[in-house]
Amino acid sequence: MTDRRLLLVHAHPDDESIGTGATMAKYVAEGAHVTLVTCTLGEEGEVVPNDLAHLAADQDDALGPYRVGELAAACQALGVEDHRFLGEPGRWRDSGMMGVAANDHPRAFWGADLDEAAGELVKVIREVRPQVLVTYDDNGFYGHPDHIQAHRVSRRAFELAAKPGFGEGEPWQIAKLYHTAVARSVMRRGVEVLREAGSGFYVEDVEDMPFGSTDADITTEIDARPWIGNKVEAMRAHATQITVEPPWFALSNNIGQEVLGVEHYILAVGVPGPAVPGPPIEAGGLGEPHNRENDLFSGIH
């Protein structure tokens, strides 16, 4: 078993590629064991292409199984060979956005029993024995019910996996827990580029977006730009959900966002590794004046 083991918990197919795809591809390429757990099939996703719109209109949840195939192709693009659905495929269903009828579906992930769902994740943790777990913050990054639930389940499993007497398998203590993040300063730069290019598909003020963190809050910066091609390929695999025109992409809202090869995180639990300056522009860096961790595994002995 490789020395470095990374576990990521995401709510739906496509979340892994948009937010953490470059990071995943980088660590796979460097020999780490990367495990992805997806909590739902994404049955409530808004379909972008007209030629696939019938999937969303199907009353038999045709979209979910289709997105399973998209996710498999995305994992292949990222080099991720260890992917699991929480429990089993379809154990919990996409809950849709906050306040919609799908929140009340009997299998909605939003309504899942916390210890039951966490128990399924504990099984994965005790099998894989990761040092690092990545998921969303307590707002689910942008407020989606399934993202919030993925955070709750991950935090509960983080605690339960280390407790003797809970479930089967040997207890395992994960060393570091991270939340995904996007720096608002990076978002602003993207908006400026779109504005200067004359594009009409951007937000006037990033403060209007339901996500984004201050530079001061971000603890960790993973420069995975050499693997941005893998990320683009993975995002393109999610054709029902994402339109990709590098260096930009858009979801069903048609608002342009940058495909980021430098991905940010906030250390929620664990001891941080050394904060180092990012590479200067002349060395191929972004020239940002921030000292941050540059490795999710830094400081772990």
Secondary structure as UniProt FT lines:
FT   STRAND          5..10
FT   TURN            13..14
FT   HELIX           15..29
FT   TURN            30..31
FT   STRAND          33..38
FT   TURN            43..44
FT   HELIX           50..52
FT   HELIX           53..57
FT   TURN            59..60
FT   HELIX           63..78
FT   STRAND          82..85
FT   TURN            89..90
FT   TURN            98..99
FT   HELIX           101..104
FT   TURN            106..107
FT   HELIX           109..111
FT   HELIX           114..128
FT   STRAND          132..135
FT   TURN            138..142
FT   HELIX           145..160
FT   TURN            161..162
FT   TURN            164..165
FT   STRAND          176..181
FT   HELIX           184..196
FT   TURN            197..198
FT   HELIX           206..208
FT   TURN            215..217
FT   STRAND          220..223
FT   HELIX           225..227
FT   HELIX           228..237
FT   TURN            239..241
FT   STRAND          243..245
FT   TURN            246..247
FT   STRAND          248..250
FT   TURN            252..253
FT   STRAND          257..258
FT   STRAND          262..269
FT   STRAND          276..277
FT   HELIX           281..283
FT   STRAND          291..293
FT   TURN            296..299
//
